[in-house]
Amino acid sequence: MEYKQLGRSALRISRIGFGCMSLGNDQSAVDRLLHQAIDGGINFFDTADLYGQGQNETMVGRALRGRRQEVMLATKVGNQWRANGSGWDWNPRKAYILEAAEKSLQRLGTDHIDLYQLHGGTLEDDRAEVIEAFQLLQQQGKVRYYAISSIRPNVIREYIKESAIVSVMMQYSLLDRRPEESCLTLLEQNQVGVLARGAVAKGLLVNKPAEPFLQYHKEAVVQAANSIRAISGEARSAAQTALRFVCHHPAITSAVVGIRTPEQLKEALATFDTPMLSDAEYKKLQSSIHENYYSDHR
């Protein structure tokens, strides 16, 4: 496994991160999977209070008992479940963030969160209030660093200007190169790390039957998937090539992979044992499909 510093933080995290959202409800299976991930070199685990109405945090916390000091633990805040469980509403208010942090700490069974992320964000939010909440949690020692998870360039720009975020989590893949237009360069210039999710584009670049994705019609998705397979050859699996593509960009700190099975974990862990993409291979993948751009929140 390779490791990279996350922005201006002191966190040195694995280039493959473990996205916990897709974990099942079998605690013993989750324990085994997370322990195997740690043994394989993954030290960054990402969850959110939204997932399973907090149950995901509880299971991850139980799995990490006795191994907490070996990992960097990230979670997210901002989506408040309604009392009747019918859905959630956006709530970036200071009081809610402070309350939610306490509950996440309890569910995770830890005294601190390594990376606390705002799970979204709009220009209409009171960013000063959000930042004040994160800073207070830092002062209290409950949060080491704070960040945002966002695909909105206009929101990302404001947090770079107004806060001390150390990273941004965003969707990025061969089928979603929207961050390349402005976000990745801006983040790299400001020493803000990038946590890339969705490297296999919901499986469309690996084994899922083609369907329209973002601005791409079905035929373009087929073309991208075929290019991934052609570049992979015997050297890598399609998923490993998709991950190599994402991590090839210098702005990317880690590709956070949604892992559900031991087989997926094994494949992800072996990514950095495969050959790097050559510049020619990288450019060939880029040219296999036209670039797409953010149409909203620019």
Phi, psi and chi 1 to 4 in degrees:
 res  aa     phi    psi   chi1   chi2   chi3   chi4
   1 MET       -  144.0 -178.5   60.7   65.1      -
   2 GLU  -103.8  157.5  -64.2  179.6    4.7      -
   3 TYR  -132.9  154.1  -59.3   85.2      -      -
   4 LYS  -148.7  144.2 -169.0  173.0 -179.6  178.7
   5 GLN   -67.0  137.0 -150.3   76.9   14.3      -
   6 LEU   -89.9  100.7 -176.9   64.8      -      -
   7 GLY    55.3 -135.5      -      -      -      -
   8 ARG   -92.6   10.6  -66.5 -175.2  -62.7  -88.7
   9 SER   -81.2  175.1   78.6      -      -      -
  10 ALA   -95.1    8.8      -      -      -      -
  11 LEU   -83.2  121.4  -54.6  178.6      -      -
  12 ARG  -108.2  108.9 -169.5  166.1  179.1   80.4
  13 ILE  -114.8  158.2   68.3  172.0      -      -
  14 SER   -66.6  142.8   48.2      -      -      -
  15 ARG   -66.4  -20.1  -58.8  -70.1  -38.6  -88.6
  16 ILE  -109.8  118.0  -60.4  -64.6      -      -
  17 GLY  -101.2  158.8      -      -      -      -
  18 PHE  -100.1  110.3 -163.2  118.6      -      -
  19 GLY   -84.6  117.6      -      -      -      -
  20 CYS   -90.6   -2.6  -61.3      -      -      -
  21 MET   -57.2  -35.5 -177.7  176.9   71.0      -
  22 SER   -92.1    6.3  -59.1      -      -      -
  23 LEU   -61.4  145.6  -69.3  172.0      -      -
  24 GLY   -78.2 -165.7      -      -      -      -
  25 ASN  -106.5    9.2  -64.5  -42.5      -      -
  26 ASP   -90.9  105.2 -177.3  -23.5      -      -
  27 GLN   -60.2  -40.3 -174.7   66.2   57.6      -
  28 SER   -64.8  -37.8   61.0      -      -      -
  29 ALA   -67.9  -39.7      -      -      -      -
  30 VAL   -63.5  -42.8  170.9      -      -      -
  31 ASP   -56.3  -49.7  -67.5  -10.5      -      -
  32 ARG   -62.3  -43.6  -72.3 -167.4  -61.0  -88.4
  33 LEU   -65.1  -45.8 -163.3   60.2      -      -
  34 LEU   -68.4  -36.0  -92.9   60.7      -      -
  35 HIS   -66.9  -39.8  -68.2  176.5      -      -
  36 GLN   -63.9  -37.3  -71.1  167.4    4.9      -
  37 ALA   -64.0  -44.5      -      -      -      -
  38 ILE   -63.2  -44.7  -63.0  170.4      -      -
  39 ASP   -61.5  -29.1  -67.2  -19.6      -      -
  40 GLY   -84.3   -6.3      -      -      -      -
  41 GLY   113.3   -5.2      -      -      -      -
  42 ILE   -75.1  128.8  -68.5  177.4      -      -
  43 ASN  -125.3    7.0   72.1  -10.1      -      -
  44 PHE  -120.4  120.8 -178.0   77.4      -      -
  45 PHE  -124.7  128.7  -66.9   80.9      -      -
  46 ASP  -120.4  128.2  175.4   77.7      -      -
  47 THR  -136.8 -166.1  179.8      -      -      -
  48 ALA  -161.8  150.9      -      -      -      -
  49 ASP   -66.9  -18.5   59.5    2.3      -      -
  50 LEU   -70.6  -34.2  179.7   67.3      -      -
  51 TYR   -67.5  119.3  -55.1  156.7      -      -
  52 GLY    61.5   27.7      -      -      -      -
  53 GLN    53.0   39.6  -60.2 -173.0   36.2      -
  54 GLY    98.2  -16.1      -      -      -      -
  55 GLN   -63.4  -33.9 -177.6   62.2   22.1      -
  56 ASN   -62.5  -44.3 -168.1  -94.0      -      -
  57 GLU   -60.1  -42.4  -74.7 -176.2  -35.8      -
  58 THR   -60.3  -45.3  -61.3      -      -      -
  59 MET   -68.1  -40.8  -62.3 -172.2   74.2      -
  60 VAL   -64.3  -42.7  169.0      -      -      -
  61 GLY   -60.1  -43.1      -      -      -      -
  62 ARG   -64.5  -40.3  -72.1  173.9  180.0  168.1
  63 ALA   -65.5  -30.3      -      -      -      -
  64 LEU   -91.9    1.3  -66.2  177.8      -      -
  65 ARG   -58.2  129.8  -75.9  176.9 -174.2  168.2
  66 GLY    87.6  -11.6      -      -      -      -
  67 ARG  -128.9   11.4  -54.0 -159.7   69.8  170.6
  68 ARG   -57.1  -37.1  175.3   66.6 -179.9   90.2
  69 GLN   -70.9  -11.0  -58.9  -53.4  -47.1      -
  70 GLU   -90.0   -6.9  -59.9  176.5   58.6      -
  71 VAL  -130.0  161.5  -54.8      -      -      -
  72 MET  -103.8  122.8  -48.9  -63.4  177.4      -
  73 LEU  -109.9  124.6 -169.6   52.6      -      -
  74 ALA  -119.6  141.6      -      -      -      -
  75 THR  -144.2  178.7 -168.8      -      -      -
  76 LYS  -135.8  160.4  -50.1 -177.5 -164.5   75.8
  77 VAL  -144.7  156.5   64.8      -      -      -
  78 GLY   131.7  -20.9      -      -      -      -
  79 ASN  -104.3  110.2  -65.8  -65.8      -      -
  80 GLN   -98.0  120.8 -177.2  177.4   18.7      -
  81 TRP   -67.0  139.3  -82.0   98.8      -      -
  82 ARG   -70.9  153.3  -60.4 -179.3 -166.9  123.9
  83 ALA   -58.4  -32.9      -      -      -      -
  84 ASN   -87.3    0.7   62.9    7.9      -      -
  85 GLY    73.8   12.7      -      -      -      -
  86 SER   -78.6  -11.0   63.3      -      -      -
  87 GLY   162.8 -163.2      -      -      -      -
  88 TRP  -137.4  161.6   60.1   86.2      -      -
  89 ASP  -126.2  151.7  -60.3  -59.7      -      -
  90 TRP   -74.9  127.2  179.4 -120.7      -      -
  91 ASN  -143.0   94.8 -171.8  -10.9      -      -
  92 PRO   -98.9   21.7   36.7  -33.2      -      -
  93 ARG   -74.1  150.1  -57.7  -55.7  -59.9  -91.0
  94 LYS   -57.0  -49.0  176.3 -178.0  176.3 -179.6
  95 ALA   -58.6  -40.9      -      -      -      -
  96 TYR   -68.5  -42.4  175.2   67.7      -      -
  97 ILE   -59.9  -43.5  -68.7  173.1      -      -
  98 LEU   -65.3  -41.3  -63.2  178.1      -      -
  99 GLU   -66.0  -44.3  175.9 -171.4   -5.2      -
 100 ALA   -65.7  -35.7      -      -      -      -
 101 ALA   -61.3  -42.9      -      -      -      -
 102 GLU   -60.5  -42.2  -66.3  -66.8  -17.8      -
 103 LYS   -68.5  -38.1  -67.7  179.8  179.1  178.2
 104 SER   -64.9  -41.5  -74.8      -      -      -
 105 LEU   -59.6  -42.2  -72.8  166.2      -      -
 106 GLN   -65.1  -46.7  -67.9  172.2   12.7      -
 107 ARG   -65.1  -39.2  -72.6 -169.9  -68.0  -97.8
 108 LEU   -76.8  -13.4  -69.4  165.7      -      -
 109 GLY    65.1   40.5      -      -      -      -
 110 THR  -137.5  162.3 -174.8      -      -      -
 111 ASP   -97.1   -3.3   62.6   -4.5      -      -
 112 HIS  -156.0  152.8   72.6  -81.7      -      -
 113 ILE  -108.7  127.8  -64.1  163.0      -      -
 114 ASP   -70.1  -39.1  -65.0  -66.3      -      -
 115 LEU  -139.6  113.5 -174.6   69.3      -      -
 116 TYR  -106.8  121.1 -156.9   31.2      -      -
 117 GLN  -115.6  136.0  -56.7  159.8   99.4      -
 118 LEU   -72.7  124.3 -174.9   68.0      -      -
 119 HIS   -89.5   61.6 -156.5  171.9      -      -
 120 GLY   132.2 -142.8      -      -      -      -
 121 GLY   132.1  145.3      -      -      -      -
 122 THR  -133.0  164.9   72.4      -      -      -
 123 LEU   -66.9  -20.8  -76.3 -176.4      -      -
 124 GLU   -79.7  -13.9  -70.6   69.6   41.5      -
 125 ASP   -63.5  151.5  -62.9  -18.2      -      -
 126 ASP   -82.5   89.8 -173.8  -22.8      -      -
 127 ARG   -63.6  -33.9  -72.3 -177.0  -60.8  -80.3
 128 ALA   -60.2  -38.0      -      -      -      -
 129 GLU   -69.8  -41.5 -172.2  173.1  -18.1      -
 130 VAL   -60.2  -49.5  172.9      -      -      -
 131 ILE   -64.1  -39.7  -65.6  165.1      -      -
 132 GLU   -60.0  -40.9 -173.5  177.8  -25.4      -
 133 ALA   -63.3  -46.5      -      -      -      -
 134 PHE   -63.4  -42.1  -77.7  136.7      -      -
 135 GLN   -64.4  -38.7  -70.6  175.1  -25.5      -
 136 LEU   -63.9  -42.2  179.1   56.9      -      -
 137 LEU   -63.3  -36.4  -70.6  167.8      -      -
 138 GLN   -63.8  -46.7  -80.1 -175.0  -51.0      -
 139 GLN   -60.4  -33.3  -67.2  164.3    9.9      -
 140 GLN   -80.4   -5.9  -65.0  171.4  -20.0      -
 141 GLY    77.8   12.0      -      -      -      -
 142 LYS   -87.7  -20.9  -63.9  172.5 -178.1  177.2
 143 VAL  -134.0  130.9  167.4      -      -      -
 144 ARG   -81.2  -47.9  -67.6 -178.7   66.5 -172.0
 145 TYR  -141.2  156.4  -60.0   97.9      -      -
 146 TYR  -124.5  161.0   67.0   90.3      -      -
 147 ALA  -159.0 -177.4      -      -      -      -
 148 ILE  -130.7  155.1   63.3  172.3      -      -
 149 SER  -115.7  109.3  174.4      -      -      -
 150 SER  -156.6  147.9  177.8      -      -      -
 151 ILE  -115.2   16.9   60.0  170.9      -      -
 152 ARG  -101.3  107.3  -61.9 -175.9  173.7 -167.2
 153 PRO   -55.5  -38.6  -26.8   36.0      -      -
 154 ASN   -67.1  -34.7   53.2    8.2      -      -
 155 VAL   -72.2  -43.7  170.9      -      -      -
 156 ILE   -58.3  -44.5  -68.6  168.8      -      -
 157 ARG   -58.9  -41.5  -77.9 -166.1  -64.4  -91.0
 158 GLU   -68.2  -39.9  -64.1  -52.5  -49.6      -
 159 TYR   -68.9  -32.8  -87.0   98.0      -      -
 160 ILE   -62.7  -41.1  -71.5  175.6      -      -
 161 LYS   -73.3  -35.3  -72.2 -169.7  -67.0 -173.4
 162 GLU  -105.7  -10.3  -60.2  171.7    7.4      -
 163 SER  -136.4 -179.1   75.9      -      -      -
 164 ALA  -111.0   39.3      -      -      -      -
 165 ILE   -59.2  143.5   58.0  169.4      -      -
 166 VAL  -103.6  -11.4  -61.0      -      -      -
 167 SER  -159.5  163.7   64.1      -      -      -
 168 VAL  -132.0  129.8  174.0      -      -      -
 169 MET   -94.5  130.3  177.3  174.9  -78.8      -
 170 MET  -149.9  157.5   59.9  175.1   58.4      -
 171 GLN   -74.7  133.4 -175.9  168.8  -70.4      -
 172 TYR  -156.5  131.1 -179.3   52.7      -      -
 173 SER  -166.0  178.8   72.4      -      -      -
 174 LEU   -60.9  -28.9 -178.8   59.9      -      -
 175 LEU   -94.5    2.1  -79.1  172.5      -      -
 176 ASP  -144.7   80.3 -172.4   -1.6      -      -
 177 ARG   -98.6   18.8  -67.5  171.0   56.5 -161.6
 178 ARG   -55.4  -38.1  -64.4  174.9  -62.8  175.3
 179 PRO   -62.7  -19.7  -26.2   37.1      -      -
 180 GLU   -67.8  -26.9  -69.1  179.5    9.4      -
 181 GLU   -60.8  -46.0 -177.4 -174.3    4.8      -
 182 SER  -145.3  -34.6   61.2      -      -      -
 183 CYS   -64.7  -48.7  -69.4      -      -      -
 184 LEU   -63.0  -43.8  -65.0 -175.6      -      -
 185 THR   -64.3  -44.1  -61.0      -      -      -
 186 LEU   -60.8  -45.1  178.6   65.4      -      -
 187 LEU   -66.3  -42.7  -68.7  163.6      -      -
 188 GLU   -62.5  -42.9 -174.3  178.0   15.4      -
 189 GLN   -62.9  -30.5  -70.6  173.1  -18.2      -
 190 ASN   -98.5   11.8  -75.1  -85.4      -      -
 191 GLN    55.1   42.4  -64.4  179.2  -81.4      -
 192 VAL  -107.0  124.8  176.6      -      -      -
 193 GLY   -70.6  158.1      -      -      -      -
 194 VAL  -122.0  124.5  178.9      -      -      -
 195 LEU  -103.3  111.0  -57.9  169.9      -      -
 196 ALA   -94.0  126.2      -      -      -      -
 197 ARG  -112.5  161.7   59.4  178.7  176.8   82.3
 198 GLY    75.3   31.8      -      -      -      -
 199 ALA   -61.3  -29.6      -      -      -      -
 200 VAL  -100.0   10.4  -62.8      -      -      -
 201 ALA    52.1   58.2      -      -      -      -
 202 LYS    59.4   24.8  -62.5 -177.4  178.0  179.5
 203 GLY    90.0   -4.9      -      -      -      -
 204 LEU   -66.8  -24.4  -67.1  171.4      -      -
 205 LEU   -89.7   -0.4  -68.6  171.8      -      -
 206 VAL  -120.0  -71.3 -177.2      -      -      -
 207 ASN  -143.4   -1.6   52.0   19.3      -      -
 208 LYS   -80.1  138.8 -174.5  177.7  177.1 -178.7
 209 PRO   -55.7  140.4  -24.8   34.1      -      -
 210 ALA   -62.4  143.4      -      -      -      -
 211 GLU  -155.8  162.2   60.6 -176.7   42.2      -
 212 PRO   -57.6  145.0  -26.5   36.4      -      -
 213 PHE  -144.2  122.9 -176.1   78.1      -      -
 214 LEU    51.7 -125.5  -62.1  175.5      -      -
 215 GLN   -86.8    1.9  -60.8   98.5  -35.2      -
 216 TYR   -93.4  136.6  -65.4  118.8      -      -
 217 HIS   -81.9  171.0   49.9   68.7      -      -
 218 LYS   -56.8  -40.8 -179.5  178.1  177.0  179.5
 219 GLU   -63.7  -37.3  -70.2   73.8   16.6      -
 220 ALA   -67.5  -36.9      -      -      -      -
 221 VAL   -63.7  -42.6  170.9      -      -      -
 222 VAL   -59.8  -43.5  169.4      -      -      -
 223 GLN   -62.2  -42.7 -173.6  172.4  -26.3      -
 224 ALA   -65.1  -44.5      -      -      -      -
 225 ALA   -63.8  -39.9      -      -      -      -
 226 ASN   -64.0  -37.5  -73.5  -18.0      -      -
 227 SER   -66.5  -39.9  -64.3      -      -      -
 228 ILE   -60.4  -46.3  -73.7  -79.2      -      -
 229 ARG   -65.5  -39.8  -77.3 -167.7  -73.6  -88.8
 230 ALA   -65.0  -42.2      -      -      -      -
 231 ILE   -68.5  -32.9  -69.0  -68.6      -      -
 232 SER   -63.4  -47.4  -60.9      -      -      -
 233 GLY    54.3 -135.1      -      -      -      -
 234 GLU   -93.7   -7.7  -61.3  -64.4  -36.5      -
 235 ALA   -81.2  -31.3      -      -      -      -
 236 ARG  -145.7  160.9  -48.3  174.3 -154.8   88.8
 237 SER   -80.6  166.9   68.7      -      -      -
 238 ALA   -61.0  -40.9      -      -      -      -
 239 ALA   -63.5  -40.1      -      -      -      -
 240 GLN   -66.3  -37.2  -70.7  166.9  -19.0      -
 241 THR   -66.4  -40.8  -62.0      -      -      -
 242 ALA   -62.1  -39.2      -      -      -      -
 243 LEU   -70.0  -39.8  -72.2  167.7      -      -
 244 ARG   -61.7  -38.6  -82.7  -68.7 -166.7 -175.8
 245 PHE   -60.4  -47.8  174.2   84.3      -      -
 246 VAL   -62.7  -47.3  165.8      -      -      -
 247 CYS   -74.6  -10.5  -69.1      -      -      -
 248 HIS   -67.3  -30.4 -166.5   88.7      -      -
 249 HIS   -71.6  130.1 -162.8  -70.0      -      -
 250 PRO   -64.2  -19.5   21.4  -33.4      -      -
 251 ALA   -75.7  -20.5      -      -      -      -
 252 ILE   -80.1  123.8  -54.8  -59.5      -      -
 253 THR   -84.3  -48.0  -53.8      -      -      -
 254 SER  -151.1  144.1  179.1      -      -      -
 255 ALA   -95.7  115.9      -      -      -      -
 256 VAL   -91.2  114.9  179.8      -      -      -
 257 VAL  -105.7  130.5 -177.4      -      -      -
 258 GLY   -76.1  108.7      -      -      -      -
 259 ILE  -112.0  129.9  -62.0  171.7      -      -
 260 ARG  -118.6  -27.0  -61.9 -175.6  -57.7  -84.3
 261 THR  -129.0  159.2   67.7      -      -      -
 262 PRO   -59.7  -33.6  -25.8   35.4      -      -
 263 GLU   -66.4  -43.1  -67.9   73.3   26.3      -
 264 GLN   -64.0  -39.0  -70.1  173.9  -23.2      -
 265 LEU   -63.5  -46.6  173.8   60.8      -      -
 266 LYS   -58.3  -43.3 -177.3  178.5  179.8 -179.2
 267 GLU   -64.7  -43.7 -175.0  176.3   28.6      -
 268 ALA   -65.7  -42.6      -      -      -      -
 269 LEU   -61.7  -32.0  -74.5  172.2      -      -
 270 ALA   -83.0   -2.5      -      -      -      -
 271 THR   -54.8  -45.4  -61.5      -      -      -
 272 PHE   -85.6    7.5  -77.5   87.9      -      -
 273 ASP   -93.5   -8.8  -65.1  -32.1      -      -
 274 THR   -90.5  162.0   67.1      -      -      -
 275 PRO   -62.6  142.7  -19.1   30.7      -      -
 276 MET   -63.0  154.4  -68.0  177.8   59.2      -
 277 LEU   -68.7  133.7  -70.4  177.4      -      -
 278 SER   -72.5  162.5   66.5      -      -      -
 279 ASP   -59.7  -36.5  -72.8  -18.4      -      -
 280 ALA   -65.9  -41.6      -      -      -      -
 281 GLU   -65.2  -41.9  -71.4  175.5  -38.3      -
 282 TYR   -61.5  -46.6 -178.6   68.0      -      -
 283 LYS   -66.7  -33.0  -69.2  175.1 -178.0  176.7
 284 LYS   -66.1  -40.4 -171.2  171.1 -177.2  178.2
 285 LEU   -65.0  -44.1  -74.3  173.3      -      -
 286 GLN   -58.7  -40.4  -74.6 -175.1  -48.0      -
 287 SER   -80.5   -5.8   63.8      -      -      -
 288 SER   -74.5  -14.3   70.2      -      -      -
 289 ILE  -153.2  142.3 -172.5  170.4      -      -
 290 HIS   -68.9  149.7   63.8   83.4      -      -
 291 GLU   -66.1  150.7  -65.8  177.2   71.3      -
 292 ASN  -116.7  161.6   53.1  -12.1      -      -
 293 TYR  -136.3  155.4  -57.7   95.5      -      -
 294 TYR   -66.7  131.0  -70.8  114.5      -      -
 295 SER   -97.3  -23.3   55.7      -      -      -
 296 ASP  -118.6  163.0  -58.2  -45.3      -      -
 297 HIS    56.7   34.6  -46.6  -64.3      -      -
 298 ARG   -75.4      -  -63.6  178.1   61.3   84.5
